[in-house]
């Protein structure tokens, strides 16, 4: 169980997504639609965890808080992104099924992208 219990801002989620969807490469409405869907996915899992932790049970109130992509979200370094991802994880991991959720899968892909961008990662020898 995590120590955090926060519904994260759209800006926080937008910054996570901005890392894998850089603004200079957004070329079509389909990419913007995908960002919106991914953001809503992250938002819903975060809220599900907060509800579970604060109430002690897993339930859906039948409504969601919509994600709105923040086009002004800043670009961050790989290390900063990993800190943002850790904050998301700590605030979203309490509800049952989190580790099998699509949100966790997406967060894992975002983390992998950041890890590969860390200085020296690509040059480091691999281990078998």
Backbone as XML, in Angstrom:
<?xml version="1.0"?>
<chain id="A" units="angstrom">
  <residue number="1" name="UNK">
    <atom name="N" x="0.850" y="-1.182" z="0.000"/>
    <atom name="CA" x="0.000" y="0.000" z="0.000"/>
    <atom name="C" x="0.891" y="1.239" z="0.000"/>
  </residue>
  <residue number="2" name="UNK">
    <atom name="N" x="0.513" y="2.216" z="-0.768"/>
    <atom name="CA" x="1.312" y="3.434" z="-0.874"/>
    <atom name="C" x="1.016" y="4.377" z="0.279"/>
  </residue>
  <residue number="3" name="UNK">
    <atom name="N" x="1.855" y="5.388" z="0.398"/>
    <atom name="CA" x="1.652" y="6.401" z="1.428"/>
    <atom name="C" x="0.920" y="7.614" z="0.876"/>
  </residue>
  <residue number="4" name="UNK">
    <atom name="N" x="0.722" y="7.677" z="-0.411"/>
    <atom name="CA" x="0.107" y="8.840" z="-1.039"/>
    <atom name="C" x="-1.352" y="8.565" z="-1.361"/>
  </residue>
  <residue number="5" name="UNK">
    <atom name="N" x="-2.103" y="9.636" z="-1.482"/>
    <atom name="CA" x="-3.527" y="9.516" z="-1.745"/>
    <atom name="C" x="-4.019" y="10.760" z="-2.474"/>
  </residue>
  <residue number="6" name="UNK">
    <atom name="N" x="-3.400" y="11.079" z="-3.612"/>
    <atom name="CA" x="-3.713" y="12.310" z="-4.330"/>
    <atom name="C" x="-4.264" y="12.024" z="-5.716"/>
  </residue>
  <residue number="7" name="UNK">
    <atom name="N" x="-5.282" y="12.790" z="-6.103"/>
    <atom name="CA" x="-5.702" y="12.800" z="-7.502"/>
    <atom name="C" x="-4.756" y="13.770" z="-8.199"/>
  </residue>
  <residue number="8" name="UNK">
    <atom name="N" x="-3.984" y="13.249" z="-9.132"/>
    <atom name="CA" x="-2.961" y="14.061" z="-9.789"/>
    <atom name="C" x="-3.580" y="14.975" z="-10.839"/>
  </residue>
  <residue number="9" name="UNK">
    <atom name="N" x="-2.929" y="16.094" z="-11.051"/>
    <atom name="CA" x="-3.435" y="17.116" z="-11.968"/>
    <atom name="C" x="-3.301" y="16.679" z="-13.428"/>
  </residue>
  <residue number="10" name="UNK">
    <atom name="N" x="-4.097" y="17.309" z="-14.270"/>
    <atom name="CA" x="-3.977" y="17.085" z="-15.713"/>
    <atom name="C" x="-2.590" y="17.498" z="-16.194"/>
  </residue>
  <residue number="11" name="UNK">
    <atom name="N" x="-2.016" y="18.507" z="-15.583"/>
    <atom name="CA" x="-0.671" y="18.950" z="-15.962"/>
    <atom name="C" x="0.358" y="17.852" z="-15.687"/>
  </residue>
  <residue number="12" name="UNK">
    <atom name="N" x="0.244" y="17.199" z="-14.524"/>
    <atom name="CA" x="1.150" y="16.101" z="-14.181"/>
    <atom name="C" x="1.035" y="14.989" z="-15.231"/>
  </residue>
  <residue number="13" name="UNK">
    <atom name="N" x="-0.193" y="14.579" z="-15.517"/>
    <atom name="CA" x="-0.413" y="13.510" z="-16.488"/>
    <atom name="C" x="0.007" y="13.937" z="-17.890"/>
  </residue>
  <residue number="14" name="UNK">
    <atom name="N" x="-0.243" y="15.185" z="-18.245"/>
    <atom name="CA" x="0.151" y="15.704" z="-19.561"/>
    <atom name="C" x="1.663" y="15.698" z="-19.716"/>
  </residue>
  <residue number="15" name="UNK">
    <atom name="N" x="2.382" y="16.007" z="-18.644"/>
    <atom name="CA" x="3.845" y="16.009" z="-18.703"/>
    <atom name="C" x="4.364" y="14.592" z="-18.909"/>
  </residue>
  <residue number="16" name="UNK">
    <atom name="N" x="3.747" y="13.614" z="-18.246"/>
    <atom name="CA" x="4.116" y="12.211" z="-18.487"/>
    <atom name="C" x="3.918" y="11.855" z="-19.959"/>
  </residue>
  <residue number="17" name="UNK">
    <atom name="N" x="2.768" y="12.211" z="-20.494"/>
    <atom name="CA" x="2.453" y="11.862" z="-21.879"/>
    <atom name="C" x="3.270" y="12.666" z="-22.879"/>
  </residue>
  <residue number="18" name="UNK">
    <atom name="N" x="3.589" y="13.899" z="-22.541"/>
    <atom name="CA" x="4.387" y="14.752" z="-23.427"/>
    <atom name="C" x="5.741" y="14.094" z="-23.713"/>
  </residue>
  <residue number="19" name="UNK">
    <atom name="N" x="6.237" y="13.312" z="-22.755"/>
    <atom name="CA" x="7.541" y="12.669" z="-22.939"/>
    <atom name="C" x="7.512" y="11.689" z="-24.116"/>
  </residue>
  <residue number="20" name="UNK">
    <atom name="N" x="6.426" y="10.959" z="-24.259"/>
    <atom name="CA" x="6.346" y="9.978" z="-25.346"/>
    <atom name="C" x="5.599" y="10.502" z="-26.572"/>
  </residue>
  <residue number="21" name="UNK">
    <atom name="N" x="4.972" y="11.657" z="-26.416"/>
    <atom name="CA" x="4.310" y="12.344" z="-27.528"/>
    <atom name="C" x="4.812" y="13.788" z="-27.563"/>
  </residue>
  <residue number="22" name="UNK">
    <atom name="N" x="6.067" y="14.009" z="-27.966"/>
    <atom name="CA" x="6.603" y="15.380" z="-27.958"/>
    <atom name="C" x="5.792" y="16.307" z="-28.860"/>
  </residue>
  <residue number="23" name="UNK">
    <atom name="N" x="5.638" y="17.548" z="-28.436"/>
    <atom name="CA" x="4.800" y="18.500" z="-29.175"/>
    <atom name="C" x="5.317" y="18.767" z="-30.582"/>
  </residue>
  <residue number="24" name="UNK">
    <atom name="N" x="6.612" y="18.684" z="-30.778"/>
    <atom name="CA" x="7.145" y="18.950" z="-32.112"/>
    <atom name="C" x="6.880" y="17.797" z="-33.079"/>
  </residue>
  <residue number="25" name="UNK">
    <atom name="N" x="6.377" y="16.677" z="-32.547"/>
    <atom name="CA" x="6.091" y="15.533" z="-33.413"/>
    <atom name="C" x="4.601" y="15.226" z="-33.508"/>
  </residue>
  <residue number="26" name="UNK">
    <atom name="N" x="3.752" y="16.027" z="-32.864"/>
    <atom name="CA" x="2.309" y="15.805" z="-32.973"/>
    <atom name="C" x="1.858" y="16.279" z="-34.345"/>
  </residue>
  <residue number="27" name="UNK">
    <atom name="N" x="1.518" y="15.340" z="-35.190"/>
    <atom name="CA" x="1.258" y="15.697" z="-36.579"/>
    <atom name="C" x="-0.180" y="15.493" z="-37.016"/>
  </residue>
  <residue number="28" name="UNK">
    <atom name="N" x="-0.975" y="14.795" z="-36.223"/>
    <atom name="CA" x="-2.332" y="14.541" z="-36.698"/>
    <atom name="C" x="-3.310" y="14.417" z="-35.538"/>
  </residue>
  <residue number="29" name="UNK">
    <atom name="N" x="-4.566" y="14.515" z="-35.888"/>
    <atom name="CA" x="-5.633" y="14.430" z="-34.886"/>
    <atom name="C" x="-5.639" y="13.072" z="-34.194"/>
  </residue>
  <residue number="30" name="UNK">
    <atom name="N" x="-5.202" y="12.027" z="-34.894"/>
    <atom name="CA" x="-5.169" y="10.692" z="-34.310"/>
    <atom name="C" x="-4.231" y="10.646" z="-33.107"/>
  </residue>
  <residue number="31" name="UNK">
    <atom name="N" x="-3.069" y="11.293" z="-33.213"/>
    <atom name="CA" x="-2.138" y="11.330" z="-32.082"/>
    <atom name="C" x="-2.738" y="12.097" z="-30.912"/>
  </residue>
  <residue number="32" name="UNK">
    <atom name="N" x="-3.403" y="13.193" z="-31.189"/>
    <atom name="CA" x="-4.042" y="13.962" z="-30.119"/>
    <atom name="C" x="-5.154" y="13.153" z="-29.461"/>
  </residue>
  <residue number="33" name="UNK">
    <atom name="N" x="-5.888" y="12.396" z="-30.255"/>
    <atom name="CA" x="-6.932" y="11.534" z="-29.706"/>
    <atom name="C" x="-6.309" y="10.451" z="-28.821"/>
  </residue>
  <residue number="34" name="UNK">
    <atom name="N" x="-5.178" y="9.896" z="-29.244"/>
    <atom name="CA" x="-4.505" y="8.863" z="-28.452"/>
    <atom name="C" x="-4.005" y="9.435" z="-27.129"/>
  </residue>
  <residue number="35" name="UNK">
    <atom name="N" x="-3.457" y="10.639" z="-27.152"/>
    <atom name="CA" x="-3.021" y="11.290" z="-25.914"/>
    <atom name="C" x="-4.211" y="11.456" z="-24.971"/>
  </residue>
  <residue number="36" name="UNK">
    <atom name="N" x="-5.323" y="11.896" z="-25.504"/>
    <atom name="CA" x="-6.526" y="12.088" z="-24.688"/>
    <atom name="C" x="-6.973" y="10.768" z="-24.063"/>
  </residue>
  <residue number="37" name="UNK">
    <atom name="N" x="-6.976" y="9.705" z="-24.851"/>
    <atom name="CA" x="-7.376" y="8.390" z="-24.340"/>
    <atom name="C" x="-6.398" y="7.897" z="-23.275"/>
  </residue>
  <residue number="38" name="UNK">
    <atom name="N" x="-5.105" y="8.050" z="-23.541"/>
    <atom name="CA" x="-4.098" y="7.613" z="-22.574"/>
    <atom name="C" x="-4.190" y="8.418" z="-21.287"/>
  </residue>
  <residue number="39" name="UNK">
    <atom name="N" x="-4.407" y="9.708" z="-21.415"/>
    <atom name="CA" x="-4.548" y="10.555" z="-20.236"/>
    <atom name="C" x="-5.757" y="10.171" z="-19.407"/>
  </residue>
  <residue number="40" name="UNK">
    <atom name="N" x="-6.871" y="9.873" z="-20.079"/>
    <atom name="CA" x="-8.074" y="9.457" z="-19.353"/>
    <atom name="C" x="-7.845" y="8.120" z="-18.661"/>
  </residue>
  <residue number="41" name="UNK">
    <atom name="N" x="-7.130" y="7.226" z="-19.318"/>
    <atom name="CA" x="-6.793" y="5.933" z="-18.729"/>
    <atom name="C" x="-5.989" y="6.117" z="-17.441"/>
  </residue>
  <residue number="42" name="UNK">
    <atom name="N" x="-4.952" y="6.951" z="-17.504"/>
    <atom name="CA" x="-4.137" y="7.227" z="-16.316"/>
    <atom name="C" x="-4.972" y="7.896" z="-15.231"/>
  </residue>
  <residue number="43" name="UNK">
    <atom name="N" x="-5.794" y="8.853" z="-15.627"/>
    <atom name="CA" x="-6.638" y="9.578" z="-14.667"/>
    <atom name="C" x="-7.574" y="8.619" z="-13.932"/>
  </residue>
  <residue number="44" name="UNK">
    <atom name="N" x="-8.251" y="7.746" z="-14.674"/>
    <atom name="CA" x="-9.222" y="6.843" z="-14.055"/>
    <atom name="C" x="-8.564" y="5.869" z="-13.085"/>
  </residue>
  <residue number="45" name="UNK">
    <atom name="N" x="-7.386" y="5.361" z="-13.425"/>
    <atom name="CA" x="-6.693" y="4.437" z="-12.514"/>
    <atom name="C" x="-6.241" y="5.166" z="-11.257"/>
  </residue>
  <residue number="46" name="UNK">
    <atom name="N" x="-5.772" y="6.384" z="-11.405"/>
    <atom name="CA" x="-5.371" y="7.200" z="-10.254"/>
    <atom name="C" x="-6.568" y="7.430" z="-9.327"/>
  </residue>
  <residue number="47" name="UNK">
    <atom name="N" x="-7.695" y="7.793" z="-9.892"/>
    <atom name="CA" x="-8.896" y="8.057" z="-9.087"/>
    <atom name="C" x="-9.402" y="6.772" z="-8.437"/>
  </residue>
  <residue number="48" name="UNK">
    <atom name="N" x="-9.349" y="5.671" z="-9.158"/>
    <atom name="CA" x="-9.781" y="4.386" z="-8.595"/>
    <atom name="C" x="-8.960" y="4.039" z="-7.358"/>
  </residue>
  <residue number="49" name="UNK">
    <atom name="N" x="-7.665" y="4.286" z="-7.415"/>
    <atom name="CA" x="-6.794" y="4.015" z="-6.276"/>
    <atom name="C" x="-7.100" y="4.934" z="-5.097"/>
  </residue>
  <residue number="50" name="UNK">
    <atom name="N" x="-7.288" y="6.213" z="-5.390"/>
    <atom name="CA" x="-7.601" y="7.173" z="-4.323"/>
    <atom name="C" x="-8.916" y="6.789" z="-3.651"/>
  </residue>
  <residue number="51" name="UNK">
    <atom name="N" x="-9.924" y="6.438" z="-4.434"/>
    <atom name="CA" x="-11.216" y="6.023" z="-3.869"/>
    <atom name="C" x="-11.058" y="4.766" z="-3.020"/>
  </residue>
  <residue number="52" name="UNK">
    <atom name="N" x="-10.305" y="3.806" z="-3.539"/>
    <atom name="CA" x="-10.099" y="2.562" z="-2.800"/>
    <atom name="C" x="-9.422" y="2.841" z="-1.463"/>
  </residue>
  <residue number="53" name="UNK">
    <atom name="N" x="-8.382" y="3.628" z="-1.490"/>
    <atom name="CA" x="-7.626" y="3.884" z="-0.266"/>
    <atom name="C" x="-8.436" y="4.703" z="0.733"/>
  </residue>
  <residue number="54" name="UNK">
    <atom name="N" x="-9.183" y="5.668" z="0.262"/>
    <atom name="CA" x="-9.912" y="6.525" z="1.190"/>
    <atom name="C" x="-11.171" y="5.852" z="1.733"/>
  </residue>
  <residue number="55" name="UNK">
    <atom name="N" x="-11.704" y="4.906" z="1.008"/>
    <atom name="CA" x="-12.940" y="4.248" z="1.446"/>
    <atom name="C" x="-12.733" y="2.799" z="1.861"/>
  </residue>
  <residue number="56" name="UNK">
    <atom name="N" x="-11.584" y="2.247" z="1.506"/>
    <atom name="CA" x="-11.307" y="0.874" z="1.874"/>
    <atom name="C" x="-12.000" y="-0.161" z="1.007"/>
  </residue>
  <residue number="57" name="UNK">
    <atom name="N" x="-12.545" y="0.257" z="-0.108"/>
    <atom name="CA" x="-13.149" y="-0.699" z="-1.020"/>
    <atom name="C" x="-13.051" y="-0.198" z="-2.447"/>
  </residue>
  <residue number="58" name="UNK">
    <atom name="N" x="-13.138" y="-1.130" z="-3.351"/>
    <atom name="CA" x="-13.014" y="-0.803" z="-4.766"/>
    <atom name="C" x="-14.410" y="-0.569" z="-5.324"/>
  </residue>
  <residue number="59" name="UNK">
    <atom name="N" x="-14.697" y="0.644" z="-5.732"/>
    <atom name="CA" x="-16.020" y="0.935" z="-6.271"/>
    <atom name="C" x="-15.931" y="2.037" z="-7.303"/>
  </residue>
  <residue number="60" name="UNK">
    <atom name="N" x="-16.962" y="2.110" z="-8.106"/>
    <atom name="CA" x="-17.033" y="3.136" z="-9.134"/>
    <atom name="C" x="-18.295" y="3.947" z="-8.869"/>
  </residue>
  <residue number="61" name="UNK">
    <atom name="N" x="-18.150" y="5.218" z="-8.680"/>
    <atom name="CA" x="-19.305" y="6.062" z="-8.396"/>
    <atom name="C" x="-20.152" y="6.327" z="-9.640"/>
  </residue>
  <residue number="62" name="UNK">
    <atom name="N" x="-19.771" y="5.776" z="-10.770"/>
    <atom name="CA" x="-20.568" y="5.946" z="-11.968"/>
    <atom name="C" x="-20.256" y="7.211" z="-12.746"/>
  </residue>
  <residue number="63" name="UNK">
    <atom name="N" x="-19.260" y="7.938" z="-12.337"/>
    <atom name="CA" x="-18.853" y="9.117" z="-13.099"/>
    <atom name="C" x="-17.337" y="9.246" z="-13.021"/>
  </residue>
  <residue number="64" name="UNK">
    <atom name="N" x="-16.798" y="9.943" z="-13.956"/>
    <atom name="CA" x="-15.352" y="10.124" z="-13.961"/>
    <atom name="C" x="-15.028" y="11.611" z="-14.019"/>
  </residue>
  <residue number="65" name="UNK">
    <atom name="N" x="-13.832" y="11.909" z="-13.635"/>
    <atom name="CA" x="-13.327" y="13.275" z="-13.756"/>
    <atom name="C" x="-12.548" y="13.302" z="-15.062"/>
  </residue>
  <residue number="66" name="UNK">
    <atom name="N" x="-12.968" y="14.087" z="-16.024"/>
    <atom name="CA" x="-12.318" y="14.034" z="-17.337"/>
    <atom name="C" x="-10.883" y="14.560" z="-17.320"/>
  </residue>
  <residue number="67" name="UNK">
    <atom name="N" x="-10.075" y="13.917" z="-18.142"/>
    <atom name="CA" x="-8.711" y="14.378" z="-18.378"/>
    <atom name="C" x="-8.757" y="15.398" z="-19.502"/>
  </residue>
  <residue number="68" name="UNK">
    <atom name="N" x="-8.061" y="16.493" z="-19.317"/>
    <atom name="CA" x="-7.925" y="17.512" z="-20.352"/>
    <atom name="C" x="-6.432" y="17.702" z="-20.588"/>
  </residue>
  <residue number="69" name="UNK">
    <atom name="N" x="-5.983" y="17.366" z="-21.796"/>
    <atom name="CA" x="-4.560" y="17.487" z="-22.107"/>
    <atom name="C" x="-4.122" y="18.938" z="-22.026"/>
  </residue>
  <residue number="70" name="UNK">
    <atom name="N" x="-3.029" y="19.165" z="-21.332"/>
    <atom name="CA" x="-2.452" y="20.502" z="-21.188"/>
    <atom name="C" x="-1.353" y="20.655" z="-22.229"/>
  </residue>
  <residue number="71" name="UNK">
    <atom name="N" x="-1.663" y="21.324" z="-23.306"/>
    <atom name="CA" x="-0.706" y="21.524" z="-24.384"/>
    <atom name="C" x="0.502" y="22.354" z="-23.996"/>
  </residue>
  <residue number="72" name="UNK">
    <atom name="N" x="0.431" y="23.018" z="-22.845"/>
    <atom name="CA" x="1.554" y="23.818" z="-22.356"/>
    <atom name="C" x="2.448" y="23.033" z="-21.397"/>
  </residue>
  <residue number="73" name="UNK">
    <atom name="N" x="2.158" y="21.758" z="-21.203"/>
    <atom name="CA" x="2.978" y="20.936" z="-20.304"/>
    <atom name="C" x="4.421" y="20.956" z="-20.794"/>
  </residue>
  <residue number="74" name="UNK">
    <atom name="N" x="5.320" y="21.162" z="-19.858"/>
    <atom name="CA" x="6.720" y="21.314" z="-20.225"/>
    <atom name="C" x="7.363" y="19.972" z="-20.566"/>
  </residue>
  <residue number="75" name="UNK">
    <atom name="N" x="8.408" y="20.041" z="-21.358"/>
    <atom name="CA" x="9.243" y="18.877" z="-21.616"/>
    <atom name="C" x="10.202" y="18.744" z="-20.445"/>
  </residue>
  <residue number="76" name="UNK">
    <atom name="N" x="10.429" y="17.517" z="-20.019"/>
    <atom name="CA" x="11.297" y="17.286" z="-18.868"/>
    <atom name="C" x="12.393" y="16.300" z="-19.247"/>
  </residue>
  <residue number="77" name="UNK">
    <atom name="N" x="13.422" y="16.248" z="-18.427"/>
    <atom name="CA" x="14.509" y="15.297" z="-18.645"/>
    <atom name="C" x="14.030" y="13.887" z="-18.298"/>
  </residue>
  <residue number="78" name="UNK">
    <atom name="N" x="14.818" y="12.899" z="-18.694"/>
    <atom name="CA" x="14.485" y="11.508" z="-18.384"/>
    <atom name="C" x="14.394" y="11.291" z="-16.876"/>
  </residue>
  <residue number="79" name="UNK">
    <atom name="N" x="15.311" y="11.877" z="-16.128"/>
    <atom name="CA" x="15.297" y="11.720" z="-14.676"/>
    <atom name="C" x="14.057" y="12.362" z="-14.057"/>
  </residue>
  <residue number="80" name="UNK">
    <atom name="N" x="13.708" y="13.550" z="-14.525"/>
    <atom name="CA" x="12.498" y="14.212" z="-14.020"/>
    <atom name="C" x="11.254" y="13.395" z="-14.365"/>
  </residue>
  <residue number="81" name="UNK">
    <atom name="N" x="11.250" y="12.817" z="-15.554"/>
    <atom name="CA" x="10.118" y="11.993" z="-15.959"/>
    <atom name="C" x="9.979" y="10.786" z="-15.040"/>
  </residue>
  <residue number="82" name="UNK">
    <atom name="N" x="11.102" y="10.169" z="-14.684"/>
    <atom name="CA" x="11.043" y="9.015" z="-13.788"/>
    <atom name="C" x="10.499" y="9.398" z="-12.419"/>
  </residue>
  <residue number="83" name="UNK">
    <atom name="N" x="10.822" y="10.596" z="-11.951"/>
    <atom name="CA" x="10.256" y="11.075" z="-10.681"/>
    <atom name="C" x="8.746" y="11.287" z="-10.819"/>
  </residue>
  <residue number="84" name="UNK">
    <atom name="N" x="8.309" y="11.878" z="-11.926"/>
    <atom name="CA" x="6.873" y="12.055" z="-12.177"/>
    <atom name="C" x="6.160" y="10.703" z="-12.251"/>
  </residue>
  <residue number="85" name="UNK">
    <atom name="N" x="6.786" y="9.741" z="-12.916"/>
    <atom name="CA" x="6.199" y="8.404" z="-13.028"/>
    <atom name="C" x="6.106" y="7.736" z="-11.663"/>
  </residue>
  <residue number="86" name="UNK">
    <atom name="N" x="7.118" y="7.932" z="-10.831"/>
    <atom name="CA" x="7.096" y="7.371" z="-9.483"/>
    <atom name="C" x="5.960" y="7.982" z="-8.662"/>
  </residue>
  <residue number="87" name="UNK">
    <atom name="N" x="5.764" y="9.279" z="-8.790"/>
    <atom name="CA" x="4.663" y="9.941" z="-8.085"/>
    <atom name="C" x="3.327" y="9.385" z="-8.561"/>
  </residue>
  <residue number="88" name="UNK">
    <atom name="N" x="3.188" y="9.215" z="-9.871"/>
    <atom name="CA" x="1.947" y="8.626" z="-10.387"/>
    <atom name="C" x="1.745" y="7.237" z="-9.781"/>
  </residue>
  <residue number="89" name="UNK">
    <atom name="N" x="2.782" y="6.419" z="-9.837"/>
    <atom name="CA" x="2.684" y="5.043" z="-9.336"/>
    <atom name="C" x="2.269" y="5.021" z="-7.862"/>
  </residue>
  <residue number="90" name="UNK">
    <atom name="N" x="2.914" y="5.831" z="-7.037"/>
    <atom name="CA" x="2.599" y="5.855" z="-5.602"/>
    <atom name="C" x="1.171" y="6.305" z="-5.326"/>
  </residue>
  <residue number="91" name="UNK">
    <atom name="N" x="0.588" y="7.070" z="-6.220"/>
    <atom name="CA" x="-0.779" y="7.561" z="-6.032"/>
    <atom name="C" x="-1.816" y="6.744" z="-6.795"/>
  </residue>
  <residue number="92" name="UNK">
    <atom name="N" x="-1.392" y="5.652" z="-7.408"/>
    <atom name="CA" x="-2.314" y="4.887" z="-8.253"/>
    <atom name="C" x="-2.258" y="3.379" z="-8.033"/>
  </residue>
  <residue number="93" name="UNK">
    <atom name="N" x="-1.434" y="2.911" z="-7.119"/>
    <atom name="CA" x="-1.163" y="1.473" z="-7.029"/>
    <atom name="C" x="-1.995" y="0.714" z="-6.002"/>
  </residue>
  <residue number="94" name="UNK">
    <atom name="N" x="-2.902" y="1.360" z="-5.293"/>
    <atom name="CA" x="-3.572" y="0.698" z="-4.178"/>
    <atom name="C" x="-4.774" y="-0.167" z="-4.543"/>
  </residue>
  <residue number="95" name="UNK">
    <atom name="N" x="-5.466" y="0.148" z="-5.604"/>
    <atom name="CA" x="-6.672" y="-0.615" z="-5.941"/>
    <atom name="C" x="-6.299" y="-1.993" z="-6.486"/>
  </residue>
  <residue number="96" name="UNK">
    <atom name="N" x="-7.111" y="-2.994" z="-6.179"/>
    <atom name="CA" x="-6.849" y="-4.334" z="-6.718"/>
    <atom name="C" x="-6.790" y="-4.303" z="-8.246"/>
  </residue>
  <residue number="97" name="UNK">
    <atom name="N" x="-5.878" y="-5.088" z="-8.792"/>
    <atom name="CA" x="-5.758" y="-5.193" z="-10.239"/>
    <atom name="C" x="-4.859" y="-4.160" z="-10.890"/>
  </residue>
  <residue number="98" name="UNK">
    <atom name="N" x="-4.290" y="-3.255" z="-10.102"/>
    <atom name="CA" x="-3.460" y="-2.192" z="-10.679"/>
    <atom name="C" x="-2.330" y="-2.761" z="-11.533"/>
  </residue>
  <residue number="99" name="UNK">
    <atom name="N" x="-1.630" y="-3.764" z="-11.021"/>
    <atom name="CA" x="-0.456" y="-4.277" z="-11.728"/>
    <atom name="C" x="-0.809" y="-5.044" z="-13.007"/>
  </residue>
  <residue number="100" name="UNK">
    <atom name="N" x="-2.082" y="-5.284" z="-13.227"/>
    <atom name="CA" x="-2.534" y="-5.905" z="-14.477"/>
    <atom name="C" x="-3.321" y="-4.919" z="-15.336"/>
  </residue>
  <residue number="101" name="UNK">
    <atom name="N" x="-3.376" y="-3.678" z="-14.908"/>
    <atom name="CA" x="-4.190" y="-2.676" z="-15.609"/>
    <atom name="C" x="-3.484" y="-2.127" z="-16.846"/>
  </residue>
  <residue number="102" name="UNK">
    <atom name="N" x="-4.266" y="-1.580" z="-17.745"/>
    <atom name="CA" x="-3.711" y="-0.917" z="-18.931"/>
    <atom name="C" x="-2.933" y="0.326" z="-18.531"/>
  </residue>
  <residue number="103" name="UNK">
    <atom name="N" x="-3.347" y="0.981" z="-17.447"/>
    <atom name="CA" x="-2.627" y="2.168" z="-16.978"/>
    <atom name="C" x="-1.222" y="1.791" z="-16.516"/>
  </residue>
  <residue number="104" name="UNK">
    <atom name="N" x="-1.093" y="0.682" z="-15.798"/>
    <atom name="CA" x="0.232" y="0.236" z="-15.350"/>
    <atom name="C" x="1.096" y="-0.137" z="-16.553"/>
  </residue>
  <residue number="105" name="UNK">
    <atom name="N" x="0.495" y="-0.786" z="-17.536"/>
    <atom name="CA" x="1.220" y="-1.138" z="-18.759"/>
    <atom name="C" x="1.720" y="0.124" z="-19.471"/>
  </residue>
  <residue number="106" name="UNK">
    <atom name="N" x="0.866" y="1.127" z="-19.580"/>
    <atom name="CA" x="1.257" y="2.394" z="-20.205"/>
    <atom name="C" x="2.366" y="3.068" z="-19.410"/>
  </residue>
  <residue number="107" name="UNK">
    <atom name="N" x="2.219" y="3.126" z="-18.095"/>
    <atom name="CA" x="3.248" y="3.735" z="-17.256"/>
    <atom name="C" x="4.577" y="3.004" z="-17.426"/>
  </residue>
  <residue number="108" name="UNK">
    <atom name="N" x="4.541" y="1.691" z="-17.525"/>
    <atom name="CA" x="5.768" y="0.912" z="-17.726"/>
    <atom name="C" x="6.441" y="1.276" z="-19.042"/>
  </residue>
  <residue number="109" name="UNK">
    <atom name="N" x="5.652" y="1.463" z="-20.096"/>
    <atom name="CA" x="6.230" y="1.856" z="-21.392"/>
    <atom name="C" x="6.841" y="3.254" z="-21.320"/>
  </residue>
  <residue number="110" name="UNK">
    <atom name="N" x="6.174" y="4.164" z="-20.609"/>
    <atom name="CA" x="6.711" y="5.518" z="-20.448"/>
    <atom name="C" x="8.024" y="5.463" z="-19.670"/>
  </residue>
  <residue number="111" name="UNK">
    <atom name="N" x="8.054" y="4.673" z="-18.608"/>
    <atom name="CA" x="9.289" y="4.523" z="-17.815"/>
    <atom name="C" x="10.422" y="3.953" z="-18.664"/>
  </residue>
  <residue number="112" name="UNK">
    <atom name="N" x="10.117" y="2.930" z="-19.461"/>
    <atom name="CA" x="11.137" y="2.320" z="-20.318"/>
    <atom name="C" x="11.727" y="3.343" z="-21.280"/>
  </residue>
  <residue number="113" name="UNK">
    <atom name="N" x="10.886" y="4.190" z="-21.847"/>
    <atom name="CA" x="11.376" y="5.229" z="-22.761"/>
    <atom name="C" x="12.328" y="6.168" z="-22.035"/>
  </residue>
  <residue number="114" name="UNK">
    <atom name="N" x="11.993" y="6.536" z="-20.805"/>
    <atom name="CA" x="12.852" y="7.442" z="-20.035"/>
    <atom name="C" x="14.158" y="6.766" z="-19.644"/>
  </residue>
  <residue number="115" name="UNK">
    <atom name="N" x="14.092" y="5.509" z="-19.242"/>
    <atom name="CA" x="15.307" y="4.791" z="-18.846"/>
    <atom name="C" x="16.280" y="4.723" z="-20.016"/>
  </residue>
  <residue number="116" name="UNK">
    <atom name="N" x="15.773" y="4.452" z="-21.205"/>
    <atom name="CA" x="16.636" y="4.375" z="-22.386"/>
    <atom name="C" x="17.278" y="5.715" z="-22.717"/>
  </residue>
  <residue number="117" name="UNK">
    <atom name="N" x="16.672" y="6.810" z="-22.265"/>
    <atom name="CA" x="17.213" y="8.145" z="-22.520"/>
    <atom name="C" x="18.177" y="8.625" z="-21.440"/>
  </residue>
  <residue number="118" name="UNK">
    <atom name="N" x="18.346" y="7.856" z="-20.369"/>
    <atom name="CA" x="19.279" y="8.276" z="-19.318"/>
    <atom name="C" x="20.699" y="8.325" z="-19.876"/>
  </residue>
  <residue number="119" name="UNK">
    <atom name="N" x="21.488" y="9.305" z="-19.459"/>
    <atom name="CA" x="22.866" y="9.414" z="-19.942"/>
    <atom name="C" x="23.648" y="8.121" z="-19.696"/>
  </residue>
  <residue number="120" name="UNK">
    <atom name="N" x="24.269" y="7.623" z="-20.742"/>
    <atom name="CA" x="25.114" y="6.443" z="-20.647"/>
    <atom name="C" x="24.382" y="5.116" z="-20.752"/>
  </residue>
  <residue number="121" name="UNK">
    <atom name="N" x="23.073" y="5.134" z="-20.759"/>
    <atom name="CA" x="22.325" y="3.870" z="-20.778"/>
    <atom name="C" x="22.601" y="3.072" z="-22.053"/>
  </residue>
  <residue number="122" name="UNK">
    <atom name="N" x="22.515" y="3.723" z="-23.180"/>
    <atom name="CA" x="22.685" y="3.018" z="-24.453"/>
    <atom name="C" x="24.120" y="2.542" z="-24.664"/>
  </residue>
  <residue number="123" name="UNK">
    <atom name="N" x="25.071" y="3.257" z="-24.072"/>
    <atom name="CA" x="26.478" y="2.892" z="-24.237"/>
    <atom name="C" x="26.926" y="1.817" z="-23.251"/>
  </residue>
  <residue number="124" name="UNK">
    <atom name="N" x="26.170" y="1.604" z="-22.200"/>
    <atom name="CA" x="26.554" y="0.626" z="-21.175"/>
    <atom name="C" x="26.486" y="-0.786" z="-21.748"/>
  </residue>
  <residue number="125" name="UNK">
    <atom name="N" x="27.418" y="-1.645" z="-21.323"/>
    <atom name="CA" x="27.392" y="-3.016" z="-21.826"/>
    <atom name="C" x="26.149" y="-3.753" z="-21.333"/>
  </residue>
  <residue number="126" name="UNK">
    <atom name="N" x="25.635" y="-4.637" z="-22.172"/>
    <atom name="CA" x="24.479" y="-5.442" z="-21.789"/>
    <atom name="C" x="24.909" y="-6.687" z="-21.035"/>
  </residue>
  <residue number="127" name="UNK">
    <atom name="N" x="23.995" y="-7.249" z="-20.294"/>
    <atom name="CA" x="24.257" y="-8.477" z="-19.542"/>
    <atom name="C" x="23.291" y="-9.543" z="-20.019"/>
  </residue>
  <residue number="128" name="UNK">
    <atom name="N" x="23.787" y="-10.735" z="-20.109"/>
    <atom name="CA" x="22.945" y="-11.854" z="-20.537"/>
    <atom name="C" x="22.655" y="-12.741" z="-19.364"/>
  </residue>
</chain>
